[in-house]
Amino acid sequence: MTHGIISAPQPEAVEAGALAFKAGGNAIDAAIACALVQTAVDPQMCGIAGFGSMHLYLAERNQHLLLDFHGRAPKAVTPDMWDGLIEHEAEDGFGFILKGRVNEVGYGSITTPMSLRAYDEALKRFGTKDIAELLAPAIDYCENGFMVRPHVAYFWNVQEGAGRVSQIEKFRCTDGGRKIYFKDDGELRKPGEILRNPDMAETYRRIAANGVDDFYTGSIAKDIVADMEASGGMISLADLAEVQPEESAPLWGEYRGLKVATNPPPGGGVMVLEMLNILENFDLKSMGHNSAEYIATVSEAMKIATVDKDNHVGDPKFVDVPLGHLLDKDYAREMAARIKSGEKTHVPRLGGEAQESKDTTHISAVDEFGNCVSMTHSLGMPSGVVTDGLGFMYNGCMGVFDPRPGNADSLAPGKSRFTAMAPSIIFRDEKPFFVVGAPGGTFITMGVLQAILNAVDFGMDAQQAVSAARFCTTSDTIDIANRIPRFVEAELKDMGYPLRRTYLSYHFAGVHAIRSVDGRWDGGADPGRDGMAMEV
């Protein structure tokens, strides 16, 4: 009997989720077991001091909700504190480059850690196991080590360019980080070498023994705040004590007769729905998958949604997000007509060419009862900060706020910034058909969109849908993966588009999905990451 299926970018984490299924757990148990191991074996992509968005369809309970745990700016933040430090904006819209890089590395870059509280709440409300039991595999990987995988090593050594702080320099910014990630000769560990993190193991043992409250109001919280106060950080005991995930209804749309459920702002689901609304006005299948016409059409929808996001989408507690307008089918038809007329949308940027950091991960899980979980969680950009003795790295989510006051994503105490996370579930005949999500910064919405188009318009299975060559257009330039044919690139250039080819064959998010056809599920794991899909 099949107990469940799970897909994620780390094989160790997928195995932990599969074992939770085998032990009688449901999709929520499997997803959280997977997530906790992800924090141990991919500790820059996510962590207990991170944030995320969890999409839950609970068939057994007839419940469907989002449990969002977006990081919030500390209470000490002021709206204009970085206004005079701007050098330029990242070309893809993923934050700003500031003097001293105060927003992306070090203690000033950290928003309130949210993830651990969300994992615990999901288990208590919807799971069958407690967090102490599910922490055991993560503790083992921290204590005994994990082999550094190719994608982990790639990320550690990648150079973001255009003024971004390299990951290696972030690892060097605190004693705690240097102790974990560098060998005695000063070199980072290489693929196949073992990384152990006994400090994180001990922190996880404290949480297993004392409960998650220890992290937010107990002795771990005091350790965190003591380090913040000594090092110029903004996180306070009051910030930690107030951490609670937020439950919301899914944001709904329709595409070619299918219902699409995704996350509301400040998540990226609104962009996915807006792009689908626009593209519903085109016969994409007749264009041919990844033809020049297809790439140009989808890219224009990407640009329109990007401009609307930049202008209008932020934390709805602070910004009036015009969802009715952005998701209106008539507006989508107007934008489609603009594309058909040949008009090219311009994406304004405040100079610069920095590419986004892809410090995020994802889990898709479905169990034998029909419960579905699509969860994206992240460090945003790792701050590099590791409190000595605690072992985990904090998020660097302050780096994506707009330092200019008065804009949708400007700084404010307690505010969450826009994130492209878009954990989504597509329904056919009222039943889940496609469970999908991705890591990848501003690439997330574009990767999720293309996976949906691949599954719906082109009939691909889950593995095909996440493996097909992708492109991404978050500026005036169309970025293409190396598997997009050069003759297609030439045709796009003849159409007047600037293009940029990456040397990577699999790029622009790391999409992970599960598809249902005739009562059978098939899973897909993005080949650009190291993960897998597993059914047990």
Kinemage of the C-alpha trace (Angstrom):
@kinemage 1
@onewidth
@group {chain A} dominant
@subgroup {mainchain}
@vectorlist {calphas} color= white
{ca met a 1} P 0.000 0.000 0.000
{ca thr a 2} L 1.290 3.459 -0.883
{ca his a 3} L 1.508 5.698 2.178
{ca gly a 4} L 2.663 8.847 0.446
{ca ile a 5} L 4.938 10.614 -2.003
{ca ile a 6} L 7.379 13.446 -1.338
{ca ser a 7} L 9.695 15.574 -3.476
{ca ala a 8} L 12.441 17.951 -2.296
{ca pro a 9} L 15.939 19.119 -3.278
{ca gln a 10} L 17.864 17.040 -0.699
{ca pro a 11} L 17.894 13.200 -0.754
{ca glu a 12} L 18.566 12.974 2.988
{ca ala a 13} L 15.525 15.148 3.688
{ca val a 14} L 13.301 13.236 1.269
{ca glu a 15} L 14.309 10.014 3.005
{ca ala a 16} L 13.357 11.494 6.395
{ca gly a 17} L 9.944 12.404 5.020
{ca ala a 18} L 9.519 8.939 3.508
{ca leu a 19} L 10.395 7.322 6.835
{ca ala a 20} L 7.765 9.480 8.539
{ca phe a 21} L 5.223 8.097 6.065
{ca lys a 22} L 6.420 4.545 6.737
{ca ala a 23} L 6.017 5.132 10.483
{ca gly a 24} L 2.342 5.992 9.970
{ca gly a 25} L 2.692 9.764 9.629
{ca asn a 26} L 0.604 11.925 7.340
{ca ala a 27} L 1.731 14.504 4.772
{ca ile a 28} L 2.237 17.155 7.453
{ca asp a 29} L 4.487 14.882 9.511
{ca ala a 30} L 6.478 13.944 6.405
{ca ala a 31} L 6.864 17.573 5.299
{ca ile a 32} L 8.099 18.746 8.716
{ca ala a 33} L 10.473 15.787 9.096
{ca cys a 34} L 11.838 16.685 5.660
{ca ala a 35} L 12.088 20.387 6.542
{ca leu a 36} L 14.011 19.776 9.759
{ca val a 37} L 16.583 17.618 7.962
{ca gln a 38} L 16.840 20.288 5.267
{ca thr a 39} L 17.956 22.741 7.973
{ca ala a 40} L 20.783 20.336 8.848
{ca val a 41} L 21.976 19.259 5.389
{ca asp a 42} L 21.286 22.474 3.423
{ca pro a 43} L 21.795 25.083 6.145
{ca gln a 44} L 22.001 28.145 3.889
{ca met a 45} L 18.857 27.304 1.930
{ca cys a 46} L 16.715 27.202 5.072
{ca gly a 47} L 16.892 27.061 8.842
{ca ile a 48} L 14.983 27.346 12.079
{ca ala a 49} L 15.803 31.071 12.006
{ca gly a 50} L 14.189 31.485 8.588
{ca phe a 51} L 10.719 32.082 7.164
{ca gly a 52} L 8.316 30.566 4.664
{ca ser a 53} L 4.857 29.729 3.400
{ca met a 54} L 3.048 26.418 3.969
{ca his a 55} L 0.101 25.515 1.729
{ca leu a 56} L -2.114 22.813 3.253
{ca tyr a 57} L -4.988 20.929 1.644
{ca leu a 58} L -6.386 18.630 4.319
{ca ala a 59} L -8.776 16.277 2.567
{ca glu a 60} L -9.526 14.311 5.752
{ca arg a 61} L -10.634 17.453 7.580
{ca asn a 62} L -12.121 19.293 4.603
{ca gln a 63} L -9.783 22.204 5.356
{ca his a 64} L -7.700 24.262 2.941
{ca leu a 65} L -5.441 27.001 4.240
{ca leu a 66} L -2.117 28.797 4.148
{ca leu a 67} L 0.073 28.891 7.211
{ca asp a 68} L 2.368 31.799 6.429
{ca phe a 69} L 5.457 32.543 8.482
{ca his a 70} L 7.043 35.519 6.765
{ca gly a 71} L 9.943 37.182 8.582
{ca arg a 72} L 9.142 40.570 10.071
{ca ala a 73} L 11.354 43.604 10.418
{ca pro a 74} L 12.411 44.084 14.061
{ca lys a 75} L 10.697 46.685 16.202
{ca ala a 76} L 13.892 48.742 16.184
{ca val a 77} L 13.650 49.397 12.423
{ca thr a 78} L 12.955 52.941 11.202
{ca pro a 79} L 11.592 53.695 7.713
{ca asp a 80} L 14.464 55.945 6.614
{ca met a 81} L 17.423 54.300 8.365
{ca trp a 82} L 19.044 53.194 5.094
{ca asp a 83} L 17.715 55.868 2.749
{ca gly a 84} L 21.130 57.496 2.281
{ca leu a 85} L 23.039 54.272 1.671
{ca ile a 86} L 21.626 53.184 -1.714
{ca glu a 87} L 24.120 52.298 -4.432
{ca his a 88} L 21.719 50.565 -6.829
{ca glu a 89} L 18.849 48.111 -7.144
{ca ala a 90} L 19.339 44.479 -8.148
{ca glu a 91} L 18.408 44.093 -11.807
{ca asp a 92} L 15.950 41.310 -11.065
{ca gly a 93} L 14.305 43.310 -8.277
{ca phe a 94} L 15.671 41.151 -5.449
{ca gly a 95} L 16.615 43.946 -3.101
{ca phe a 96} L 19.085 46.815 -3.082
{ca ile a 97} L 22.843 47.123 -2.849
{ca leu a 98} L 23.699 49.426 0.051
{ca lys a 99} L 26.927 50.952 1.259
{ca gly a 100} L 28.605 48.641 3.728
{ca arg a 101} L 26.162 45.901 2.644
{ca val a 102} L 24.432 46.459 5.982
{ca asn a 103} L 21.183 44.959 4.675
{ca glu a 104} L 22.579 41.641 3.425
{ca val a 105} L 25.304 40.489 5.807
{ca gly a 106} L 25.759 40.677 9.549
{ca tyr a 107} L 23.455 41.364 12.448
{ca gly a 108} L 21.570 44.251 10.829
{ca ser a 109} L 20.284 42.002 8.048
{ca ile a 110} L 18.220 39.683 10.272
{ca thr a 111} L 14.412 39.663 10.472
{ca thr a 112} L 12.476 37.843 13.176
{ca pro a 113} L 13.029 34.058 12.946
{ca met a 114} L 9.692 32.401 12.140
{ca ser a 115} L 10.204 28.868 10.828
{ca leu a 116} L 10.481 26.791 13.994
{ca arg a 117} L 7.227 28.140 15.432
{ca ala a 118} L 5.428 27.345 12.162
{ca tyr a 119} L 6.734 23.777 12.001
{ca asp a 120} L 5.561 23.190 15.559
{ca glu a 121} L 2.122 24.725 15.045
{ca ala a 122} L 1.524 22.701 11.883
{ca leu a 123} L 2.374 19.492 13.731
{ca lys a 124} L 0.227 20.313 16.754
{ca arg a 125} L -2.796 21.247 14.654
{ca phe a 126} L -2.588 18.860 11.716
{ca gly a 127} L 0.125 16.239 12.291
{ca thr a 128} L 0.213 13.001 14.233
{ca lys a 129} L 3.758 13.228 15.620
{ca asp a 130} L 5.527 15.767 17.816
{ca ile a 131} L 8.548 17.835 16.936
{ca ala a 132} L 10.839 15.994 19.363
{ca glu a 133} L 10.339 12.747 17.432
{ca leu a 134} L 10.807 14.396 14.051
{ca leu a 135} L 13.962 16.224 15.163
{ca ala a 136} L 15.818 12.931 15.656
{ca pro a 137} L 17.046 12.528 12.032
{ca ala a 138} L 18.167 16.173 11.892
{ca ile a 139} L 20.091 15.752 15.157
{ca asp a 140} L 21.811 12.696 13.720
{ca tyr a 141} L 22.925 14.588 10.592
{ca cys a 142} L 24.208 17.464 12.732
{ca glu a 143} L 26.078 15.179 15.117
{ca asn a 144} L 27.497 12.629 12.680
{ca gly a 145} L 27.660 14.868 9.638
{ca phe a 146} L 26.434 14.896 6.066
{ca met a 147} L 28.335 14.651 2.806
{ca val a 148} L 28.592 17.997 1.060
{ca arg a 149} L 26.553 17.621 -2.131
{ca pro a 150} L 27.312 19.289 -5.476
{ca his a 151} L 24.597 21.932 -5.197
{ca val a 152} L 25.589 22.813 -1.634
{ca ala a 153} L 29.221 23.289 -2.703
{ca tyr a 154} L 28.123 25.231 -5.793
{ca phe a 155} L 26.136 27.646 -3.672
{ca trp a 156} L 28.904 28.125 -1.136
{ca asn a 157} L 31.303 29.154 -3.887
{ca val a 158} L 29.010 31.063 -6.241
{ca gln a 159} L 29.792 34.717 -6.845
{ca glu a 160} L 26.606 36.761 -7.008
{ca gly a 161} L 28.369 39.686 -8.724
{ca ala a 162} L 27.567 43.386 -9.027
{ca gly a 163} L 28.333 44.206 -5.424
{ca arg a 164} L 26.785 41.279 -3.577
{ca val a 165} L 28.729 39.821 -0.657
{ca ser a 166} L 30.033 36.342 -1.499
{ca gln a 167} L 28.846 33.388 0.556
{ca ile a 168} L 32.405 32.674 1.688
{ca glu a 169} L 32.710 36.162 3.140
{ca lys a 170} L 29.406 35.698 4.933
{ca phe a 171} L 30.666 32.491 6.513
{ca arg a 172} L 33.656 34.434 7.820
{ca cys a 173} L 31.643 37.187 9.482
{ca thr a 174} L 31.193 35.409 12.843
{ca asp a 175} L 33.255 33.029 14.947
{ca gly a 176} L 30.344 30.597 14.984
{ca gly a 177} L 30.240 30.405 11.204
{ca arg a 178} L 33.994 30.085 10.765
{ca lys a 179} L 34.075 27.177 13.208
{ca ile a 180} L 31.445 25.195 11.294
{ca tyr a 181} L 32.179 25.799 7.630
{ca phe a 182} L 35.956 26.108 7.326
{ca lys a 183} L 38.522 23.353 7.751
{ca asp a 184} L 41.706 23.827 9.740
{ca asp a 185} L 43.541 24.926 6.570
{ca gly a 186} L 41.033 27.742 6.018
{ca glu a 187} L 39.317 26.072 3.053
{ca leu a 188} L 35.616 25.340 2.740
{ca arg a 189} L 34.643 21.697 2.690
{ca lys a 190} L 34.430 20.182 -0.786
{ca pro a 191} L 31.848 17.843 -2.358
{ca gly a 192} L 31.959 14.453 -0.672
{ca glu a 193} L 33.598 15.756 2.495
{ca ile a 194} L 31.738 15.511 5.801
{ca leu a 195} L 30.375 18.547 7.612
{ca arg a 196} L 29.478 18.140 11.279
{ca asn a 197} L 27.686 20.728 13.381
{ca pro a 198} L 27.557 19.548 17.022
{ca asp a 199} L 26.404 22.985 18.225
{ca met a 200} L 23.272 22.720 16.102
{ca ala a 201} L 22.747 19.174 17.340
{ca glu a 202} L 22.829 20.440 20.922
{ca thr a 203} L 20.397 23.269 20.107
{ca tyr a 204} L 18.010 20.743 18.581
{ca arg a 205} L 18.313 18.541 21.666
{ca arg a 206} L 17.383 21.525 23.825
{ca ile a 207} L 14.328 22.163 21.650
{ca ala a 208} L 13.339 18.478 21.714
{ca ala a 209} L 13.629 18.397 25.509
{ca asn a 210} L 12.157 21.794 26.382
{ca gly a 211} L 9.837 22.564 23.498
{ca val a 212} L 9.811 25.258 20.849
{ca asp a 213} L 9.030 27.936 23.442
{ca asp a 214} L 12.659 27.654 24.571
{ca phe a 215} L 13.658 29.241 21.256
{ca tyr a 216} L 11.211 32.132 21.564
{ca thr a 217} L 10.874 32.896 25.277
{ca gly a 218} L 13.286 30.592 27.119
{ca ser a 219} L 17.004 30.052 27.457
{ca ile a 220} L 17.734 29.851 23.713
{ca ala a 221} L 15.883 33.145 23.222
{ca lys a 222} L 18.094 34.739 25.880
{ca asp a 223} L 21.212 33.394 24.140
{ca ile a 224} L 20.015 34.861 20.840
{ca val a 225} L 19.233 38.299 22.251
{ca ala a 226} L 22.469 38.488 24.250
{ca asp a 227} L 24.376 37.999 20.994
{ca met a 228} L 22.212 40.571 19.206
{ca glu a 229} L 22.735 43.163 21.902
{ca ala a 230} L 26.488 42.560 21.967
{ca ser a 231} L 26.826 42.751 18.184
{ca gly a 232} L 24.498 45.533 17.079
{ca gly a 233} L 21.581 43.324 16.043
{ca met a 234} L 17.992 44.528 16.214
{ca ile a 235} L 16.153 41.355 17.311
{ca ser a 236} L 14.763 41.713 20.849
{ca leu a 237} L 13.046 39.405 23.333
{ca ala a 238} L 9.807 41.199 22.468
{ca asp a 239} L 10.308 40.421 18.768
{ca leu a 240} L 10.801 36.728 19.537
{ca ala a 241} L 7.928 36.487 22.011
{ca glu a 242} L 5.409 37.789 19.475
{ca val a 243} L 6.250 35.286 16.721
{ca gln a 244} L 3.156 33.488 15.424
{ca pro a 245} L 2.399 32.087 11.963
{ca glu a 246} L -0.672 33.497 10.277
{ca glu a 247} L -3.495 31.420 8.857
{ca ser a 248} L -5.196 32.657 5.717
{ca ala a 249} L -7.453 31.345 2.987
{ca pro a 250} L -5.819 30.444 -0.325
{ca leu a 251} L -5.775 32.962 -3.135
{ca trp a 252} L -7.844 31.433 -5.951
{ca gly a 253} L -7.800 31.673 -9.718
{ca glu a 254} L -8.797 29.649 -12.768
{ca tyr a 255} L -6.750 28.543 -15.753
{ca arg a 256} L -8.236 26.652 -18.687
{ca gly a 257} L -11.042 25.281 -16.534
{ca leu a 258} L -8.777 24.244 -13.650
{ca lys a 259} L -8.849 25.891 -10.221
{ca val a 260} L -5.552 27.289 -8.988
{ca ala a 261} L -4.924 27.822 -5.263
{ca thr a 262} L -1.849 29.690 -4.090
{ca asn a 263} L -0.605 31.968 -1.318
{ca pro a 264} L -1.744 35.569 -0.745
{ca pro a 265} L 0.533 38.632 -0.393
{ca pro a 266} L 3.192 39.239 0.723
{ca gly a 267} L 3.759 35.921 -1.072
{ca gly a 268} L 4.170 35.577 -4.825
{ca gly a 269} L 0.960 33.724 -5.635
{ca val a 270} L -0.680 36.866 -7.010
{ca met a 271} L 2.011 37.023 -9.707
{ca val a 272} L 1.405 33.396 -10.735
{ca leu a 273} L -2.350 33.979 -11.051
{ca glu a 274} L -1.911 37.258 -12.935
{ca met a 275} L 0.438 35.625 -15.451
{ca leu a 276} L -1.904 32.660 -15.929
{ca asn a 277} L -4.825 35.041 -16.502
{ca ile a 278} L -2.891 36.848 -19.221
{ca leu a 279} L -1.620 33.672 -20.883
{ca glu a 280} L -5.081 32.078 -20.949
{ca asn a 281} L -5.769 34.432 -23.861
{ca phe a 282} L -3.165 32.678 -26.050
{ca asp a 283} L -3.014 29.265 -27.702
{ca leu a 284} L 0.349 28.408 -26.190
{ca lys a 285} L 0.308 24.797 -27.343
{ca ser a 286} L 0.040 25.769 -31.001
{ca met a 287} L 3.073 28.049 -30.627
{ca gly a 288} L 5.245 25.082 -29.648
{ca his a 289} L 6.990 24.620 -26.325
{ca asn a 290} L 9.912 27.060 -25.900
{ca ser a 291} L 9.556 28.424 -29.425
{ca ala a 292} L 10.571 32.049 -29.902
{ca glu a 293} L 6.909 33.087 -30.049
{ca tyr a 294} L 6.162 31.166 -26.870
{ca ile a 295} L 9.137 32.586 -24.939
{ca ala a 296} L 8.344 36.134 -26.082
{ca thr a 297} L 4.686 35.827 -25.086
{ca val a 298} L 5.330 34.299 -21.686
{ca ser a 299} L 8.161 36.776 -21.058
{ca glu a 300} L 5.849 39.723 -21.664
{ca ala a 301} L 3.399 38.292 -19.116
{ca met a 302} L 6.331 37.898 -16.702
{ca lys a 303} L 7.345 41.532 -17.189
{ca ile a 304} L 3.810 42.858 -16.710
{ca ala a 305} L 3.406 40.907 -13.470
{ca thr a 306} L 6.854 42.050 -12.287
{ca val a 307} L 6.032 45.719 -12.815
{ca asp a 308} L 2.683 45.305 -11.034
{ca lys a 309} L 4.410 43.520 -8.164
{ca asp a 310} L 7.027 46.238 -7.826
{ca asn a 311} L 4.370 48.941 -7.773
{ca his a 312} L 1.623 47.362 -5.713
{ca val a 313} L 2.447 44.173 -3.797
{ca gly a 314} L 3.722 44.165 -0.235
{ca asp a 315} L 2.622 43.270 3.267
{ca pro a 316} L -1.182 43.789 3.260
{ca lys a 317} L -1.003 44.952 6.883
{ca phe a 318} L 0.918 47.987 5.628
{ca val a 319} L 0.006 48.260 1.939
{ca asp a 320} L -3.351 48.252 0.169
{ca val a 321} L -2.702 45.524 -2.408
{ca pro a 322} L -5.248 45.888 -5.271
{ca leu a 323} L -5.924 42.177 -5.692
{ca gly a 324} L -9.246 42.777 -7.431
{ca his a 325} L -7.515 44.758 -10.166
{ca leu a 326} L -4.425 42.572 -10.511
{ca leu a 327} L -6.491 39.374 -10.808
{ca asp a 328} L -9.297 40.784 -12.934
{ca lys a 329} L -9.852 38.770 -16.132
{ca asp a 330} L -10.717 41.944 -18.070
{ca tyr a 331} L -7.404 43.490 -17.034
{ca ala a 332} L -5.676 40.299 -18.158
{ca arg a 333} L -7.373 40.537 -21.564
{ca glu a 334} L -6.167 44.149 -21.856
{ca met a 335} L -2.612 43.078 -21.101
{ca ala a 336} L -2.894 40.180 -23.573
{ca ala a 337} L -4.067 42.594 -26.254
{ca arg a 338} L -1.060 44.768 -25.522
{ca ile a 339} L 1.237 41.771 -26.020
{ca lys a 340} L -0.541 40.813 -29.255
{ca ser a 341} L -0.050 44.361 -30.556
{ca gly a 342} L 3.721 43.912 -30.251
{ca glu a 343} L 4.197 46.328 -27.352
{ca lys a 344} L 7.110 45.433 -25.089
{ca thr a 345} L 6.773 46.195 -21.383
{ca his a 346} L 9.645 48.069 -19.741
{ca val a 347} L 10.718 47.007 -16.227
{ca pro a 348} L 12.208 50.032 -14.415
{ca arg a 349} L 15.293 49.402 -12.299
{ca leu a 350} L 17.473 51.778 -10.261
{ca gly a 351} L 20.671 50.716 -12.045
{ca gly a 352} L 22.829 47.721 -11.274
{ca glu a 353} L 23.037 44.132 -12.456
{ca ala a 354} L 23.126 42.091 -9.244
{ca gln a 355} L 21.502 38.706 -9.596
{ca glu a 356} L 19.331 37.351 -6.818
{ca ser a 357} L 20.472 34.876 -4.275
{ca lys a 358} L 18.709 31.528 -4.365
{ca asp a 359} L 18.761 30.713 -0.664
{ca thr a 360} L 15.485 28.824 -0.390
{ca thr a 361} L 14.144 25.282 -0.516
{ca his a 362} L 10.859 23.483 -1.041
{ca ile a 363} L 8.830 20.380 -0.177
{ca ser a 364} L 5.845 18.868 -1.995
{ca ala a 365} L 4.114 15.982 -0.191
{ca val a 366} L 0.896 13.993 -0.592
{ca asp a 367} L -0.351 11.151 1.627
{ca glu a 368} L -2.670 8.175 1.148
{ca phe a 369} L -5.593 10.154 2.594
{ca gly a 370} L -5.327 12.902 -0.026
{ca asn a 371} L -3.702 15.490 2.251
{ca cys a 372} L -1.318 17.769 0.331
{ca val a 373} L 1.493 20.026 1.519
{ca ser a 374} L 3.402 22.506 -0.604
{ca met a 375} L 5.892 24.388 1.556
{ca thr a 376} L 8.606 26.830 0.553
{ca his a 377} L 10.963 27.975 3.315
{ca ser a 378} L 14.130 29.987 3.296
{ca leu a 379} L 16.791 32.173 4.831
{ca gly a 380} L 16.068 34.768 2.113
{ca met a 381} L 19.750 35.516 1.842
{ca pro a 382} L 21.854 34.046 4.656
{ca ser a 383} L 23.005 36.762 7.026
{ca gly a 384} L 26.186 34.800 7.682
{ca val a 385} L 25.550 35.197 11.408
{ca val a 386} L 25.863 32.134 13.643
{ca thr a 387} L 25.600 32.736 17.377
{ca asp a 388} L 28.559 30.873 18.833
{ca gly a 389} L 27.322 27.699 20.501
{ca leu a 390} L 23.927 27.590 18.764
{ca gly a 391} L 25.043 26.339 15.352
{ca phe a 392} L 22.276 27.679 13.096
{ca met a 393} L 22.533 30.607 10.685
{ca tyr a 394} L 20.028 33.461 10.783
{ca asn a 395} L 18.086 34.743 7.810
{ca gly a 396} L 19.175 37.880 5.968
{ca cys a 397} L 15.710 39.003 4.901
{ca met a 398} L 16.270 42.699 5.533
{ca gly a 399} L 18.177 42.723 2.231
{ca val a 400} L 15.025 42.730 0.122
{ca phe a 401} L 13.218 45.653 1.750
{ca asp a 402} L 13.141 48.877 -0.249
{ca pro a 403} L 15.273 51.423 1.654
{ca arg a 404} L 13.332 54.272 0.022
{ca pro a 405} L 10.396 55.346 2.243
{ca gly a 406} L 6.909 55.442 0.760
{ca asn a 407} L 7.018 52.383 -1.502
{ca ala a 408} L 5.138 49.072 -1.285
{ca asp a 409} L 8.131 47.226 0.150
{ca ser a 410} L 9.623 50.040 2.248
{ca leu a 411} L 10.903 49.473 5.773
{ca ala a 412} L 8.610 49.554 8.807
{ca pro a 413} L 8.718 47.882 12.240
{ca gly a 414} L 6.922 44.530 12.195
{ca lys a 415} L 6.525 44.528 8.422
{ca ser a 416} L 7.101 41.549 6.140
{ca arg a 417} L 8.662 42.105 2.750
{ca phe a 418} L 7.398 40.685 -0.544
{ca thr a 419} L 8.612 37.174 -1.282
{ca ala a 420} L 8.193 35.325 -4.562
{ca met a 421} L 7.419 32.087 -2.699
{ca ala a 422} L 4.364 30.588 -4.393
{ca pro a 423} L 3.477 27.126 -3.037
{ca ser a 424} L 0.519 26.195 -5.197
{ca ile a 425} L -2.027 23.415 -5.771
{ca ile a 426} L -3.945 22.981 -9.026
{ca phe a 427} L -7.350 21.270 -8.858
{ca arg a 428} L -9.103 19.274 -11.585
{ca asp a 429} L -12.704 18.226 -10.914
{ca glu a 430} L -12.352 19.492 -7.335
{ca lys a 431} L -9.432 17.136 -6.647
{ca pro a 432} L -5.720 18.016 -6.420
{ca phe a 433} L -3.998 17.561 -9.767
{ca phe a 434} L -0.632 19.317 -9.413
{ca val a 435} L 1.183 20.215 -6.173
{ca val a 436} L 4.065 22.551 -6.953
{ca gly a 437} L 6.551 25.048 -5.559
{ca ala a 438} L 10.161 26.118 -5.831
{ca pro a 439} L 13.149 27.882 -4.321
{ca gly a 440} L 14.899 30.574 -6.337
{ca gly a 441} L 14.356 34.177 -5.205
{ca thr a 442} L 12.559 36.220 -7.857
{ca phe a 443} L 12.861 33.214 -10.168
{ca ile a 444} L 10.316 31.282 -8.069
{ca thr a 445} L 7.128 32.611 -9.624
{ca met a 446} L 8.582 32.191 -13.105
{ca gly a 447} L 9.625 28.583 -12.439
{ca val a 448} L 6.267 27.681 -10.893
{ca leu a 449} L 4.445 29.309 -13.816
{ca gln a 450} L 6.373 27.321 -16.405
{ca ala a 451} L 5.857 24.033 -14.535
{ca ile a 452} L 2.099 24.679 -14.488
{ca leu a 453} L 2.077 25.512 -18.205
{ca asn a 454} L 4.103 22.372 -18.918
{ca ala a 455} L 1.657 20.171 -17.000
{ca val a 456} L -1.576 21.821 -18.174
{ca asp a 457} L -0.930 23.054 -21.713
{ca phe a 458} L 1.619 20.458 -22.799
{ca gly a 459} L 0.490 17.417 -20.797
{ca met a 460} L 3.876 16.733 -19.215
{ca asp a 461} L 4.224 14.488 -16.175
{ca ala a 462} L 5.722 15.931 -12.995
{ca gln a 463} L 9.322 15.054 -13.827
{ca gln a 464} L 9.045 16.384 -17.375
{ca ala a 465} L 7.309 19.544 -16.151
{ca val a 466} L 10.106 20.451 -13.743
{ca ser a 467} L 12.934 19.320 -16.039
{ca ala a 468} L 12.052 21.190 -19.231
{ca ala a 469} L 14.409 24.055 -20.081
{ca arg a 470} L 13.314 27.345 -18.523
{ca phe a 471} L 13.754 31.046 -19.076
{ca cys a 472} L 13.124 34.012 -16.796
{ca thr a 473} L 12.267 37.642 -17.494
{ca thr a 474} L 12.308 39.917 -14.445
{ca ser a 475} L 13.873 42.864 -16.280
{ca asp a 476} L 14.005 43.992 -19.905
{ca thr a 477} L 16.423 41.130 -20.608
{ca ile a 478} L 15.239 37.574 -21.230
{ca asp a 479} L 17.481 35.166 -19.323
{ca ile a 480} L 17.657 31.696 -20.858
{ca ala a 481} L 19.044 28.357 -19.707
{ca asn a 482} L 21.755 26.756 -21.795
{ca arg a 483} L 19.347 24.135 -23.163
{ca ile a 484} L 17.262 26.761 -24.962
{ca pro a 485} L 18.351 26.315 -28.612
{ca arg a 486} L 20.575 28.971 -30.105
{ca phe a 487} L 18.369 29.232 -33.179
{ca val a 488} L 15.509 30.226 -30.848
{ca glu a 489} L 17.800 32.795 -29.222
{ca ala a 490} L 18.578 34.202 -32.686
{ca glu a 491} L 14.858 34.503 -33.498
{ca leu a 492} L 14.217 36.343 -30.241
{ca lys a 493} L 17.059 38.750 -30.968
{ca asp a 494} L 15.534 39.382 -34.400
{ca met a 495} L 12.315 40.275 -32.549
{ca gly a 496} L 14.265 42.970 -30.685
{ca tyr a 497} L 14.807 41.252 -27.324
{ca pro a 498} L 18.048 41.481 -25.359
{ca leu a 499} L 19.009 38.011 -24.131
{ca arg a 500} L 21.451 36.566 -21.646
{ca arg a 501} L 22.395 32.873 -21.709
{ca thr a 502} L 23.513 31.158 -18.504
{ca tyr a 503} L 26.061 28.363 -18.621
{ca leu a 504} L 23.698 26.289 -16.448
{ca ser a 505} L 21.476 23.707 -18.114
{ca tyr a 506} L 18.953 23.690 -15.259
{ca his a 507} L 18.270 27.113 -13.828
{ca phe a 508} L 15.696 29.743 -12.868
{ca ala a 509} L 14.248 28.213 -9.688
{ca gly a 510} L 14.397 24.617 -8.497
{ca val a 511} L 10.863 23.376 -9.088
{ca his a 512} L 9.500 20.313 -7.244
{ca ala a 513} L 6.077 18.918 -8.038
{ca ile a 514} L 3.687 15.995 -7.646
{ca arg a 515} L 0.999 15.232 -10.244
{ca ser a 516} L -2.140 13.076 -10.092
{ca val a 517} L -3.569 11.244 -13.110
{ca asp a 518} L -6.267 8.562 -12.846
{ca gly a 519} L -5.737 8.278 -9.120
{ca arg a 520} L -1.984 7.739 -9.367
{ca trp a 521} L 0.628 10.260 -8.267
{ca asp a 522} L 3.965 10.863 -9.990
{ca gly a 523} L 6.698 13.098 -8.609
{ca gly a 524} L 9.310 15.379 -10.103
{ca ala a 525} L 12.505 16.789 -8.593
{ca asp a 526} L 14.357 19.554 -10.391
{ca pro a 527} L 17.582 18.141 -11.911
{ca gly a 528} L 19.375 21.383 -11.119
{ca arg a 529} L 19.292 20.513 -7.431
{ca asp a 530} L 20.396 17.282 -5.766
{ca gly a 531} L 17.028 15.998 -4.670
{ca met a 532} L 14.548 13.340 -5.632
{ca ala a 533} L 10.918 12.285 -5.476
{ca met a 534} L 10.138 9.161 -3.441
{ca glu a 535} L 6.970 7.129 -3.037
{ca val a 536} L 6.582 4.706 -0.121
